[in-house]
Amino acid sequence: MKDTDINPIFWQDSALVLLDQRRLPAEEVWLRCTQVSEVVAAIQNMVVRGAPAIGLAGAYGMVFAATAAWRHAGAQWRTAWLPEVAALRHARPTAVNLAWAVDLMAQHAVGIHGAPAAPLLAQAQRIHAEDLAANHRMGLLGAALLGPASRVMTHCNAGALATAGHGTALGVIRDGHAAGKIREVFATETRPWLQGARLTAWELARAGIPVRLITDGSAAHVLRTQGVSWVIVGADRVAANGDVANKIGTYALAIAARAHGTRFMVVAPCSTIDLATAHGEDIVIEERPATEITTIGERAYAPAGVGAFNPVFDVTPAALIDVLVTERGVLHHPDRGALESLLRPL
Ligand code: MRU
């Protein structure tokens, strides 16, 4: 099967349809959203996840916000929609793609005369198509860096499910595999939501790409013993100095990769680069409920009442990143100057 078969987000009959990622791989269940509160809940509850994908959900959510505001306030809709815009923009804090997409939609709204739904829907669909095109471009650019018969490692899920399709890190792996360069992928299970075990393994197996799951704790051992040439991950936000926020555990992987001479590749579209955030330490790291760690499913594993700390992203310093792949080109050892010129208007 081709990755284009995975289309986790689409618009149909005035509704945003989302593949419920909490239920994968056991079942493919689709959720229909027709109002902003449902989109916010879907983002917060991980129905839709991954930085570009929550950006797309936010963009379509803006269509619902505008439609409701136009119904209630007519020509004053741009004032009436502000609370729902804020709710969407802040549904999750770390991935900048959400705020980026909401802001782009709000800017587009400024020039609209009359009913806003159709022009905003067209804008959301443009953002959607551009994300897919960016992933295909990054896939080819990143795959060109791989050597023959590569063993690679990836973390979390930066695949078709996390984007408009194809994926960022998994886009590179897909194109590397198509070019005959991938011998094997090690996918970390990615506690506590198991995006690696549930989603990355599902995507790669579907695409016929050899994959073996590993526990998060075994990553350094695998890098030392299994001849892995690249760790390839996505990103939730790239700060102006090149520091990268991504799924918790990415930082430890980057340290382990450097210690073992394994190269470290971050694959992210320009929508993930945030020049307004100077350093990684300025990025807000989402913390989720302790029960995500103390329980598995319905069952509690930790002693009753035990405390837990559950940050779900971390920051990898730019110095540990060998390559940042974007749709506009590849940056070796990304830094402020390179990122600023990358984003300069074409
Ligand atoms: O909590 P999640 O599943 O939304 O976290 C996702 C990640 O950290 C991904 O690596 C990142 O968003 C890049 S997806 C192309």
Residues whose N, C-alpha, C, O or C-beta is under 5 A from the ligand:
A	BS01	MRU	R49 G50 A51 H155 C156 N157 A158 G159 A162 T168 Q195 G234 A235 D236 N246 K247
